[in-house]
Amino acid sequence: MCLIAPLTFATLMNAKHCLCFLLLLLCSPHNAAAENVRLRVGVVVPLSGPVAEYGTAIRNGLELAQTDNEQLRKQIEFVFEDHYYDNKAAISAINKLAAANDVDLVYLWGYGMCQAAIPAAEAQRLPTVAVTAEDGINTGRKYVLRFSYRAKQLAEAILAYLRSRQIRQIGLVQTDIAFIKAISDGIIAGIRQDEAAELVDSFVIGEGDFRSTINKLKGRSFAILGVLLAPGQVSEFFKQADALRYKVPAFGASPFESSSEIARANGLMENAVFPGLDISDDFAQRYIVLHGQDNQLGWAANAYDFGLILARVAENLREQKTRGIALLEQFRKIEYFDGAEGRIRFKADPKYGDGFEFPVVMKRISGKSYTVIPESRNWN
């Protein structure tokens, strides 16, 4: 008895259909090397609350990077989570993204937020790019890379500027948040024997009455005042100082890098200086044309460069689906990158943690915006 069924026309057609189906699977764009990787990236930033303009700038920077890079548009999806500048919200966002188990990488912004949420990311083995100025945030941690300047760099840039102008008597007022305190502490720790720096007063975020402090300052003889306050507080301080007839040269931090803050001060921040990232003219011009303002342009550029580096990582992965530590290793292979912030370099540092290093410059407020102080580019 023959146990092999005869090859009927129907059998041949079924075999033909199966072969066509297999060929379609093999030739599908989803199996092509250039199309096989789809990275989902959680972006945990403040999109509401007192520093929402930072998160808005970051989102704008990522969107511009997607406009410029086809790889980023096709293969990478950004999932935004709002931590509204709250530590508990940042932890919740990390836990949510880890529980979803479909996010490959997290971009987490904020000094205090990284302090709070990085331990959770490490514990859950969620690869995270920490955008924080804190040294050592990822020392001894396998799942975290830093992608920011360091607070020490900002303090050093400020002191270099003051020394270039032979300014030695420094007063400081600050908002009591981790990022600002790190800059203030860096200035005080970095002064020389012939210099003096004094912290006059600290404020909580949201506090708006500075008159008592200003009256105190009127009795002092500081050559310059560090107005290291949060967004909204900066312009209010300058207006109250003007009303009380207190005028002294000033420097600040990233809240000064906001055309909105400068406008609210009604010209009273003119010639004040502050440290920040060095942004290319091309990126600045394109961004301002697109968005009509330059609020926190440095962080928009930071996100833009992160996006383009991420696109390079995706390109290098090709058909591989790489997660965890192996994904972060792809970032470590990028020794340097020339982007909107100039030349970014990766540095392996067992003491302060591995991450990308960024050049810092000093900027001066002029009119409705600010310009780079050219010689500060030589201080890095």
C-alpha positions as YAML, in Angstrom:
chain: A
units: angstrom
residues:
- id: 1
  name: MET
  ca: [0.00, 0.00, 0.00]
- id: 2
  name: CYS
  ca: [1.34, 3.37, -0.91]
- id: 3
  name: LEU
  ca: [1.62, 5.62, 2.17]
- id: 4
  name: ILE
  ca: [2.55, 8.74, 0.22]
- id: 5
  name: ALA
  ca: [-0.39, 10.87, -0.90]
- id: 6
  name: PRO
  ca: [-0.41, 11.75, -4.58]
- id: 7
  name: LEU
  ca: [0.68, 15.28, -5.49]
- id: 8
  name: THR
  ca: [-2.61, 16.79, -6.48]
- id: 9
  name: PHE
  ca: [-3.05, 20.28, -7.93]
- id: 10
  name: ALA
  ca: [-4.48, 21.47, -4.60]
- id: 11
  name: THR
  ca: [-1.46, 20.14, -2.71]
- id: 12
  name: LEU
  ca: [0.91, 21.92, -5.05]
- id: 13
  name: MET
  ca: [-1.01, 25.20, -4.68]
- id: 14
  name: ASN
  ca: [-0.91, 24.96, -0.89]
- id: 15
  name: ALA
  ca: [2.82, 24.36, -1.00]
- id: 16
  name: LYS
  ca: [3.23, 27.34, -3.31]
- id: 17
  name: HIS
  ca: [1.25, 29.56, -0.93]
- id: 18
  name: CYS
  ca: [3.38, 28.45, 2.03]
- id: 19
  name: LEU
  ca: [6.57, 29.21, 0.09]
- id: 20
  name: CYS
  ca: [5.28, 32.67, -0.87]
- id: 21
  name: PHE
  ca: [4.37, 33.36, 2.75]
- id: 22
  name: LEU
  ca: [7.86, 32.41, 3.93]
- id: 23
  name: LEU
  ca: [9.45, 34.60, 1.27]
- id: 24
  name: LEU
  ca: [7.29, 37.54, 2.34]
- id: 25
  name: LEU
  ca: [8.39, 37.09, 5.93]
- id: 26
  name: LEU
  ca: [12.04, 36.98, 4.95]
- id: 27
  name: CYS
  ca: [11.77, 40.01, 2.68]
- id: 28
  name: SER
  ca: [9.57, 42.07, 5.01]
- id: 29
  name: PRO
  ca: [11.02, 45.51, 5.91]
- id: 30
  name: HIS
  ca: [10.65, 44.50, 9.57]
- id: 31
  name: ASN
  ca: [13.32, 41.88, 9.01]
- id: 32
  name: ALA
  ca: [15.69, 44.10, 7.08]
- id: 33
  name: ALA
  ca: [18.80, 45.06, 9.04]
- id: 34
  name: ALA
  ca: [18.11, 48.77, 8.86]
- id: 35
  name: GLU
  ca: [14.49, 48.43, 10.04]
- id: 36
  name: ASN
  ca: [14.70, 45.70, 12.69]
- id: 37
  name: VAL
  ca: [15.47, 47.82, 15.76]
- id: 38
  name: ARG
  ca: [12.79, 49.82, 17.50]
- id: 39
  name: LEU
  ca: [13.95, 51.45, 20.73]
- id: 40
  name: ARG
  ca: [11.45, 52.87, 23.19]
- id: 41
  name: VAL
  ca: [12.95, 55.62, 25.32]
- id: 42
  name: GLY
  ca: [11.31, 57.03, 28.42]
- id: 43
  name: VAL
  ca: [11.87, 60.78, 28.85]
- id: 44
  name: VAL
  ca: [11.28, 61.81, 32.47]
- id: 45
  name: VAL
  ca: [11.28, 65.61, 32.66]
- id: 46
  name: PRO
  ca: [9.24, 68.49, 34.16]
- id: 47
  name: LEU
  ca: [6.47, 69.33, 31.70]
- id: 48
  name: SER
  ca: [4.46, 71.21, 34.32]
- id: 49
  name: GLY
  ca: [5.24, 72.97, 37.59]
- id: 50
  name: PRO
  ca: [7.82, 75.63, 38.48]
- id: 51
  name: VAL
  ca: [10.48, 74.60, 35.94]
- id: 52
  name: ALA
  ca: [8.25, 73.39, 33.10]
- id: 53
  name: GLU
  ca: [10.19, 75.43, 30.54]
- id: 54
  name: TYR
  ca: [13.14, 73.04, 31.01]
- id: 55
  name: GLY
  ca: [11.01, 70.02, 30.08]
- id: 56
  name: THR
  ca: [9.46, 71.89, 27.18]
- id: 57
  name: ALA
  ca: [12.92, 72.74, 25.83]
- id: 58
  name: ILE
  ca: [13.98, 69.09, 26.11]
- id: 59
  name: ARG
  ca: [10.90, 67.88, 24.25]
- id: 60
  name: ASN
  ca: [11.47, 70.52, 21.55]
- id: 61
  name: GLY
  ca: [15.10, 69.43, 21.20]
- id: 62
  name: LEU
  ca: [14.16, 65.78, 20.74]
- id: 63
  name: GLU
  ca: [11.51, 66.67, 18.17]
- id: 64
  name: LEU
  ca: [14.01, 68.75, 16.21]
- id: 65
  name: ALA
  ca: [16.44, 65.83, 16.27]
- id: 66
  name: GLN
  ca: [13.69, 63.61, 14.85]
- id: 67
  name: THR
  ca: [13.09, 66.16, 12.10]
- id: 68
  name: ASP
  ca: [16.77, 66.07, 11.19]
- id: 69
  name: ASN
  ca: [17.37, 62.32, 11.44]
- id: 70
  name: GLU
  ca: [15.38, 59.65, 9.58]
- id: 71
  name: GLN
  ca: [16.83, 56.89, 11.77]
- id: 72
  name: LEU
  ca: [15.46, 58.61, 14.84]
- id: 73
  name: ARG
  ca: [12.01, 59.07, 13.29]
- id: 74
  name: LYS
  ca: [11.65, 55.49, 12.10]
- id: 75
  name: GLN
  ca: [13.29, 53.42, 14.81]
- id: 76
  name: ILE
  ca: [12.99, 55.28, 18.10]
- id: 77
  name: GLU
  ca: [9.88, 56.15, 20.05]
- id: 78
  name: PHE
  ca: [9.95, 58.63, 22.94]
- id: 79
  name: VAL
  ca: [7.56, 58.10, 25.86]
- id: 80
  name: PHE
  ca: [7.22, 61.26, 27.98]
- id: 81
  name: GLU
  ca: [6.61, 61.23, 31.72]
- id: 82
  name: ASP
  ca: [6.10, 64.45, 33.72]
- id: 83
  name: HIS
  ca: [7.85, 64.56, 37.10]
- id: 84
  name: TYR
  ca: [6.89, 68.26, 37.58]
- id: 85
  name: TYR
  ca: [10.16, 68.75, 39.51]
- id: 86
  name: ASP
  ca: [9.14, 66.42, 42.31]
- id: 87
  name: ASN
  ca: [11.32, 63.60, 43.62]
- id: 88
  name: LYS
  ca: [8.46, 61.22, 44.39]
- id: 89
  name: ALA
  ca: [6.99, 61.77, 40.93]
- id: 90
  name: ALA
  ca: [10.36, 60.94, 39.38]
- id: 91
  name: ILE
  ca: [10.54, 57.67, 41.33]
- id: 92
  name: SER
  ca: [6.96, 56.82, 40.31]
- id: 93
  name: ALA
  ca: [7.80, 57.47, 36.66]
- id: 94
  name: ILE
  ca: [10.84, 55.17, 36.81]
- id: 95
  name: ASN
  ca: [8.78, 52.43, 38.49]
- id: 96
  name: LYS
  ca: [6.04, 52.82, 35.87]
- id: 97
  name: LEU
  ca: [8.47, 52.55, 32.96]
- id: 98
  name: ALA
  ca: [10.23, 49.56, 34.52]
- id: 99
  name: ALA
  ca: [6.92, 47.76, 35.16]
- id: 100
  name: ALA
  ca: [5.83, 48.25, 31.54]
- id: 101
  name: ASN
  ca: [8.88, 46.17, 30.51]
- id: 102
  name: ASP
  ca: [8.83, 47.64, 27.00]
- id: 103
  name: VAL
  ca: [11.11, 50.64, 27.57]
- id: 104
  name: ASP
  ca: [14.73, 50.09, 26.58]
- id: 105
  name: LEU
  ca: [16.27, 53.26, 27.99]
- id: 106
  name: VAL
  ca: [15.40, 56.29, 30.13]
- id: 107
  name: TYR
  ca: [16.53, 59.92, 29.80]
- id: 108
  name: LEU
  ca: [16.05, 61.35, 33.33]
- id: 109
  name: TRP
  ca: [16.55, 65.09, 33.85]
- id: 110
  name: GLY
  ca: [17.10, 66.95, 37.11]
- id: 111
  name: TYR
  ca: [19.69, 67.03, 39.89]
- id: 112
  name: GLY
  ca: [17.38, 66.20, 42.79]
- id: 113
  name: MET
  ca: [15.22, 63.91, 40.66]
- id: 114
  name: CYS
  ca: [18.26, 61.84, 39.69]
- id: 115
  name: GLN
  ca: [19.33, 61.62, 43.34]
- id: 116
  name: ALA
  ca: [15.90, 60.22, 44.22]
- id: 117
  name: ALA
  ca: [15.15, 58.00, 41.22]
- id: 118
  name: ILE
  ca: [18.52, 56.62, 40.08]
- id: 119
  name: PRO
  ca: [18.63, 54.02, 42.91]
- id: 120
  name: ALA
  ca: [15.24, 52.73, 41.74]
- id: 121
  name: ALA
  ca: [16.42, 52.54, 38.11]
- id: 122
  name: GLU
  ca: [19.57, 50.67, 39.14]
- id: 123
  name: ALA
  ca: [17.64, 48.26, 41.36]
- id: 124
  name: GLN
  ca: [15.28, 47.44, 38.49]
- id: 125
  name: ARG
  ca: [18.11, 47.20, 35.96]
- id: 126
  name: LEU
  ca: [16.58, 49.91, 33.82]
- id: 127
  name: PRO
  ca: [19.30, 51.54, 31.66]
- id: 128
  name: THR
  ca: [19.22, 55.26, 32.40]
- id: 129
  name: VAL
  ca: [20.93, 58.34, 31.04]
- id: 130
  name: ALA
  ca: [21.10, 60.73, 34.00]
- id: 131
  name: VAL
  ca: [21.04, 64.39, 33.03]
- id: 132
  name: THR
  ca: [22.44, 65.83, 36.22]
- id: 133
  name: ALA
  ca: [25.36, 68.02, 37.24]
- id: 134
  name: GLU
  ca: [26.14, 65.84, 40.24]
- id: 135
  name: ASP
  ca: [29.50, 64.09, 40.38]
- id: 136
  name: GLY
  ca: [29.33, 60.47, 41.44]
- id: 137
  name: ILE
  ca: [25.62, 59.93, 40.71]
- id: 138
  name: ASN
  ca: [26.49, 56.69, 38.93]
- id: 139
  name: THR
  ca: [29.70, 55.65, 40.69]
- id: 140
  name: GLY
  ca: [29.51, 51.91, 41.20]
- id: 141
  name: ARG
  ca: [26.26, 51.62, 39.23]
- id: 142
  name: LYS
  ca: [26.09, 49.50, 36.08]
- id: 143
  name: TYR
  ca: [22.84, 50.78, 34.59]
- id: 144
  name: VAL
  ca: [23.47, 54.55, 34.66]
- id: 145
  name: LEU
  ca: [25.45, 56.97, 32.48]
- id: 146
  name: ARG
  ca: [25.67, 60.73, 33.04]
- id: 147
  name: PHE
  ca: [24.85, 63.11, 30.17]
- id: 148
  name: SER
  ca: [25.45, 66.64, 31.48]
- id: 149
  name: TYR
  ca: [28.00, 69.17, 32.59]
- id: 150
  name: ARG
  ca: [29.09, 68.99, 36.24]
- id: 151
  name: ALA
  ca: [28.27, 71.50, 38.99]
- id: 152
  name: LYS
  ca: [31.99, 71.86, 39.63]
- id: 153
  name: GLN
  ca: [32.44, 73.04, 36.03]
- id: 154
  name: LEU
  ca: [29.83, 75.75, 36.55]
- id: 155
  name: ALA
  ca: [31.46, 76.98, 39.74]
- id: 156
  name: GLU
  ca: [34.90, 76.96, 38.10]
- id: 157
  name: ALA
  ca: [33.60, 78.95, 35.11]
- id: 158
  name: ILE
  ca: [32.09, 81.57, 37.41]
- id: 159
  name: LEU
  ca: [35.31, 81.88, 39.42]
- id: 160
  name: ALA
  ca: [37.40, 82.09, 36.23]
- id: 161
  name: TYR
  ca: [35.21, 84.95, 35.02]
- id: 162
  name: LEU
  ca: [35.45, 86.81, 38.35]
- id: 163
  name: ARG
  ca: [39.23, 86.42, 38.41]
- id: 164
  name: SER
  ca: [39.49, 87.71, 34.86]
- id: 165
  name: ARG
  ca: [37.78, 90.89, 36.16]
- id: 166
  name: GLN
  ca: [39.70, 90.90, 39.48]
- id: 167
  name: ILE
  ca: [36.47, 90.58, 41.47]
- id: 168
  name: ARG
  ca: [37.21, 89.13, 44.92]
- id: 169
  name: GLN
  ca: [34.31, 89.92, 47.27]
- id: 170
  name: ILE
  ca: [31.38, 87.62, 46.45]
- id: 171
  name: GLY
  ca: [27.93, 87.56, 48.01]
- id: 172
  name: LEU
  ca: [25.49, 84.72, 47.45]
- id: 173
  name: VAL
  ca: [21.76, 84.19, 47.81]
- id: 174
  name: GLN
  ca: [20.33, 80.82, 46.85]
- id: 175
  name: THR
  ca: [17.23, 78.70, 46.56]
- id: 176
  name: ASP
  ca: [17.51, 75.65, 48.76]
- id: 177
  name: ILE
  ca: [17.49, 73.00, 46.02]
- id: 178
  name: ALA
  ca: [20.23, 70.46, 45.32]
- id: 179
  name: PHE
  ca: [21.43, 71.82, 41.96]
- id: 180
  name: ILE
  ca: [21.73, 75.43, 43.16]
- id: 181
  name: LYS
  ca: [23.37, 74.41, 46.43]
- id: 182
  name: ALA
  ca: [25.98, 72.40, 44.51]
- id: 183
  name: ILE
  ca: [27.02, 75.50, 42.55]
- id: 184
  name: SER
  ca: [27.06, 77.68, 45.66]
- id: 185
  name: ASP
  ca: [29.10, 75.10, 47.59]
- id: 186
  name: GLY
  ca: [31.50, 74.80, 44.64]
- id: 187
  name: ILE
  ca: [32.12, 78.56, 44.60]
- id: 188
  name: ILE
  ca: [32.75, 78.70, 48.35]
- id: 189
  name: ALA
  ca: [35.04, 75.65, 48.20]
- id: 190
  name: GLY
  ca: [36.98, 77.06, 45.24]
- id: 191
  name: ILE
  ca: [37.91, 80.53, 46.49]
- id: 192
  name: ARG
  ca: [41.53, 81.48, 47.11]
- id: 193
  name: GLN
  ca: [43.11, 83.15, 50.13]
- id: 194
  name: ASP
  ca: [42.74, 86.64, 48.65]
- id: 195
  name: GLU
  ca: [39.04, 86.06, 47.86]
- id: 196
  name: ALA
  ca: [35.91, 85.86, 49.99]
- id: 197
  name: ALA
  ca: [32.52, 84.31, 49.32]
- id: 198
  name: GLU
  ca: [29.60, 84.45, 51.74]
- id: 199
  name: LEU
  ca: [26.18, 82.86, 51.59]
- id: 200
  name: VAL
  ca: [23.84, 85.57, 52.89]
- id: 201
  name: ASP
  ca: [20.44, 83.84, 52.72]
- id: 202
  name: SER
  ca: [18.63, 80.74, 51.43]
- id: 203
  name: PHE
  ca: [15.03, 80.47, 50.26]
- id: 204
  name: VAL
  ca: [12.60, 77.68, 49.54]
- id: 205
  name: ILE
  ca: [11.40, 77.25, 45.98]
- id: 206
  name: GLY
  ca: [8.30, 79.39, 45.41]
- id: 207
  name: GLU
  ca: [9.22, 82.00, 48.04]
- id: 208
  name: GLY
  ca: [8.85, 85.50, 46.64]
- id: 209
  name: ASP
  ca: [9.60, 88.14, 49.30]
- id: 210
  name: PHE
  ca: [13.28, 89.08, 49.26]
- id: 211
  name: ARG
  ca: [13.06, 92.56, 50.79]
- id: 212
  name: SER
  ca: [14.58, 91.61, 54.15]
- id: 213
  name: THR
  ca: [17.57, 90.02, 52.44]
- id: 214
  name: ILE
  ca: [18.00, 92.97, 50.10]
- id: 215
  name: ASN
  ca: [18.05, 95.39, 53.00]
- id: 216
  name: LYS
  ca: [20.68, 93.20, 54.62]
- id: 217
  name: LEU
  ca: [22.73, 93.28, 51.41]
- id: 218
  name: LYS
  ca: [22.59, 97.08, 51.31]
- id: 219
  name: GLY
  ca: [24.73, 97.12, 54.43]
- id: 220
  name: ARG
  ca: [27.41, 94.95, 52.88]
- id: 221
  name: SER
  ca: [30.16, 95.75, 50.38]
- id: 222
  name: PHE
  ca: [30.12, 92.84, 47.94]
- id: 223
  name: ALA
  ca: [31.66, 93.51, 44.54]
- id: 224
  name: ILE
  ca: [29.22, 91.06, 42.91]
- id: 225
  name: LEU
  ca: [26.18, 89.09, 43.99]
- id: 226
  name: GLY
  ca: [25.35, 85.54, 42.99]
- id: 227
  name: VAL
  ca: [21.58, 85.45, 42.50]
- id: 228
  name: LEU
  ca: [21.31, 81.68, 42.57]
- id: 229
  name: LEU
  ca: [17.54, 81.46, 42.61]
- id: 230
  name: ALA
  ca: [14.86, 79.41, 40.84]
- id: 231
  name: PRO
  ca: [12.83, 80.46, 37.77]
- id: 232
  name: GLY
  ca: [10.37, 83.19, 38.69]
- id: 233
  name: GLN
  ca: [12.35, 84.12, 41.79]
- id: 234
  name: VAL
  ca: [15.20, 85.60, 39.77]
- id: 235
  name: SER
  ca: [13.22, 88.35, 38.03]
- id: 236
  name: GLU
  ca: [11.28, 89.09, 41.23]
- id: 237
  name: PHE
  ca: [14.54, 89.54, 43.16]
- id: 238
  name: PHE
  ca: [15.83, 92.05, 40.61]
- id: 239
  name: LYS
  ca: [12.57, 94.00, 40.68]
- id: 240
  name: GLN
  ca: [12.49, 94.16, 44.47]
- id: 241
  name: ALA
  ca: [16.17, 95.17, 44.57]
- id: 242
  name: ASP
  ca: [15.44, 97.99, 42.13]
- id: 243
  name: ALA
  ca: [12.50, 99.18, 44.23]
- id: 244
  name: LEU
  ca: [14.77, 99.27, 47.29]
- id: 245
  name: ARG
  ca: [17.53, 101.06, 45.33]
- id: 246
  name: TYR
  ca: [20.01, 98.21, 45.59]
- id: 247
  name: LYS
  ca: [22.23, 97.76, 42.56]
- id: 248
  name: VAL
  ca: [25.29, 95.51, 42.25]
- id: 249
  name: PRO
  ca: [26.76, 93.43, 39.40]
- id: 250
  name: ALA
  ca: [25.24, 89.95, 39.39]
- id: 251
  name: PHE
  ca: [25.77, 86.42, 38.19]
- id: 252
  name: GLY
  ca: [23.42, 83.47, 38.22]
- id: 253
  name: ALA
  ca: [22.80, 79.92, 37.00]
- id: 254
  name: SER
  ca: [20.59, 78.23, 34.41]
- id: 255
  name: PRO
  ca: [17.41, 80.22, 35.29]
- id: 256
  name: PHE
  ca: [19.18, 83.21, 33.70]
- id: 257
  name: GLU
  ca: [19.13, 81.34, 30.36]
- id: 258
  name: SER
  ca: [15.51, 82.27, 29.73]
- id: 259
  name: SER
  ca: [14.22, 85.08, 27.56]
- id: 260
  name: SER
  ca: [10.97, 84.89, 29.57]
- id: 261
  name: GLU
  ca: [12.83, 85.49, 32.86]
- id: 262
  name: ILE
  ca: [14.81, 88.32, 31.29]
- id: 263
  name: ALA
  ca: [11.61, 89.93, 29.98]
- id: 264
  name: ARG
  ca: [9.91, 89.69, 33.39]
- id: 265
  name: ALA
  ca: [12.86, 91.58, 34.91]
- id: 266
  name: ASN
  ca: [12.18, 94.58, 32.61]
- id: 267
  name: GLY
  ca: [15.82, 95.20, 31.72]
- id: 268
  name: LEU
  ca: [17.11, 94.89, 35.28]
- id: 269
  name: MET
  ca: [19.18, 91.78, 34.47]
- id: 270
  name: GLU
  ca: [21.21, 93.62, 31.81]
- id: 271
  name: ASN
  ca: [24.92, 92.61, 31.86]
- id: 272
  name: ALA
  ca: [24.37, 89.84, 34.43]
- id: 273
  name: VAL
  ca: [26.43, 86.75, 33.63]
- id: 274
  name: PHE
  ca: [25.94, 83.02, 34.06]
- id: 275
  name: PRO
  ca: [27.55, 79.71, 33.02]
- id: 276
  name: GLY
  ca: [25.99, 77.35, 30.50]
- id: 277
  name: LEU
  ca: [26.49, 75.07, 27.54]
- id: 278
  name: ASP
  ca: [28.09, 76.49, 24.40]
- id: 279
  name: ILE
  ca: [25.43, 76.32, 21.68]
- id: 280
  name: SER
  ca: [26.15, 76.53, 17.96]
- id: 281
  name: ASP
  ca: [24.74, 79.58, 16.17]
- id: 282
  name: ASP
  ca: [23.04, 77.35, 13.61]
- id: 283
  name: PHE
  ca: [21.12, 75.39, 16.23]
- id: 284
  name: ALA
  ca: [20.18, 78.56, 18.15]
- id: 285
  name: GLN
  ca: [18.87, 80.32, 15.04]
- id: 286
  name: ARG
  ca: [16.83, 77.33, 13.88]
- id: 287
  name: TYR
  ca: [15.36, 76.78, 17.32]
- id: 288
  name: ILE
  ca: [14.34, 80.42, 17.77]
- id: 289
  name: VAL
  ca: [12.72, 80.52, 14.32]
- id: 290
  name: LEU
  ca: [10.75, 77.37, 15.14]
- id: 291
  name: HIS
  ca: [9.69, 78.29, 18.68]
- id: 292
  name: GLY
  ca: [9.91, 82.07, 18.88]
- id: 293
  name: GLN
  ca: [11.99, 82.00, 22.07]
- id: 294
  name: ASP
  ca: [15.21, 80.60, 23.50]
- id: 295
  name: ASN
  ca: [14.10, 79.54, 26.98]
- id: 296
  name: GLN
  ca: [16.58, 76.98, 28.31]
- id: 297
  name: LEU
  ca: [18.19, 76.64, 24.91]
- id: 298
  name: GLY
  ca: [21.07, 74.71, 26.46]
- id: 299
  name: TRP
  ca: [18.80, 71.87, 27.53]
- id: 300
  name: ALA
  ca: [17.09, 71.84, 24.14]
- id: 301
  name: ALA
  ca: [20.55, 71.36, 22.60]
- id: 302
  name: ASN
  ca: [21.40, 68.68, 25.17]
- id: 303
  name: ALA
  ca: [18.29, 66.70, 24.20]
- id: 304
  name: TYR
  ca: [18.98, 67.27, 20.50]
- id: 305
  name: ASP
  ca: [22.49, 65.85, 20.80]
- id: 306
  name: PHE
  ca: [21.23, 62.95, 22.91]
- id: 307
  name: GLY
  ca: [18.74, 62.15, 20.16]
- id: 308
  name: LEU
  ca: [21.39, 62.13, 17.44]
- id: 309
  name: ILE
  ca: [23.73, 59.99, 19.55]
- id: 310
  name: LEU
  ca: [20.82, 57.63, 20.16]
- id: 311
  name: ALA
  ca: [20.27, 57.42, 16.39]
- id: 312
  name: ARG
  ca: [23.91, 56.45, 15.97]
- id: 313
  name: VAL
  ca: [23.49, 53.74, 18.61]
- id: 314
  name: ALA
  ca: [20.42, 52.40, 16.79]
- id: 315
  name: GLU
  ca: [22.35, 52.36, 13.51]
- id: 316
  name: ASN
  ca: [25.22, 50.47, 15.11]
- id: 317
  name: LEU
  ca: [22.83, 47.89, 16.55]
- id: 318
  name: ARG
  ca: [21.40, 47.05, 13.12]
- id: 319
  name: GLU
  ca: [19.39, 43.84, 13.39]
- id: 320
  name: GLN
  ca: [20.27, 43.19, 17.04]
- id: 321
  name: LYS
  ca: [17.74, 43.77, 19.81]
- id: 322
  name: THR
  ca: [20.07, 44.85, 22.59]
- id: 323
  name: ARG
  ca: [18.86, 45.76, 26.06]
- id: 324
  name: GLY
  ca: [20.26, 46.39, 29.53]
- id: 325
  name: ILE
  ca: [23.97, 46.89, 30.10]
- id: 326
  name: ALA
  ca: [24.75, 45.86, 26.52]
- id: 327
  name: LEU
  ca: [22.73, 48.86, 25.29]
- id: 328
  name: LEU
  ca: [24.69, 51.27, 27.49]
- id: 329
  name: GLU
  ca: [27.90, 49.74, 26.16]
- id: 330
  name: GLN
  ca: [26.95, 51.10, 22.74]
- id: 331
  name: PHE
  ca: [27.04, 54.64, 24.19]
- id: 332
  name: ARG
  ca: [30.44, 53.98, 25.75]
- id: 333
  name: LYS
  ca: [31.82, 53.17, 22.30]
- id: 334
  name: ILE
  ca: [31.16, 56.75, 21.15]
- id: 335
  name: GLU
  ca: [34.41, 58.47, 22.11]
- id: 336
  name: TYR
  ca: [33.28, 61.90, 20.96]
- id: 337
  name: PHE
  ca: [30.42, 63.59, 19.11]
- id: 338
  name: ASP
  ca: [30.35, 66.99, 17.42]
- id: 339
  name: GLY
  ca: [26.87, 68.38, 17.97]
- id: 340
  name: ALA
  ca: [24.84, 71.45, 18.87]
- id: 341
  name: GLU
  ca: [26.86, 71.81, 22.09]
- id: 342
  name: GLY
  ca: [30.26, 71.53, 20.48]
- id: 343
  name: ARG
  ca: [32.47, 68.48, 21.00]
- id: 344
  name: ILE
  ca: [31.05, 66.05, 23.55]
- id: 345
  name: ARG
  ca: [33.43, 63.40, 24.87]
- id: 346
  name: PHE
  ca: [32.76, 60.16, 26.69]
- id: 347
  name: LYS
  ca: [34.88, 59.72, 29.81]
- id: 348
  name: ALA
  ca: [35.20, 56.57, 31.89]
- id: 349
  name: ASP
  ca: [35.74, 57.78, 35.44]
- id: 350
  name: PRO
  ca: [35.73, 55.28, 38.33]
- id: 351
  name: LYS
  ca: [35.72, 58.10, 40.90]
- id: 352
  name: TYR
  ca: [32.95, 60.36, 39.55]
- id: 353
  name: GLY
  ca: [31.12, 57.90, 37.30]
- id: 354
  name: ASP
  ca: [31.13, 57.28, 33.54]
- id: 355
  name: GLY
  ca: [29.48, 59.79, 31.27]
- id: 356
  name: PHE
  ca: [29.68, 62.40, 28.57]
- id: 357
  name: GLU
  ca: [31.57, 65.65, 29.24]
- id: 358
  name: PHE
  ca: [30.38, 69.00, 27.88]
- id: 359
  name: PRO
  ca: [32.20, 72.33, 27.39]
- id: 360
  name: VAL
  ca: [30.91, 75.16, 29.60]
- id: 361
  name: VAL
  ca: [31.11, 78.87, 28.77]
- id: 362
  name: MET
  ca: [30.05, 82.11, 30.43]
- id: 363
  name: LYS
  ca: [27.22, 84.14, 28.93]
- id: 364
  name: ARG
  ca: [26.14, 87.76, 29.37]
- id: 365
  name: ILE
  ca: [22.60, 89.07, 29.24]
- id: 366
  name: SER
  ca: [22.20, 91.71, 26.56]
- id: 367
  name: GLY
  ca: [18.83, 93.20, 25.70]
- id: 368
  name: LYS
  ca: [16.18, 90.50, 25.46]
- id: 369
  name: SER
  ca: [18.59, 87.57, 25.31]
- id: 370
  name: TYR
  ca: [22.24, 86.68, 25.98]
- id: 371
  name: THR
  ca: [25.55, 86.17, 24.22]
- id: 372
  name: VAL
  ca: [28.64, 84.05, 24.91]
- id: 373
  name: ILE
  ca: [31.64, 85.78, 26.47]
- id: 374
  name: PRO
  ca: [34.19, 84.71, 23.81]
- id: 375
  name: GLU
  ca: [37.26, 84.26, 26.02]
- id: 376
  name: SER
  ca: [35.38, 81.83, 28.26]
- id: 377
  name: ARG
  ca: [35.68, 79.21, 25.52]
- id: 378
  name: ASN
  ca: [39.38, 78.99, 26.40]
- id: 379
  name: TRP
  ca: [38.70, 78.22, 30.08]
- id: 380
  name: ASN
  ca: [37.61, 74.61, 29.55]
...
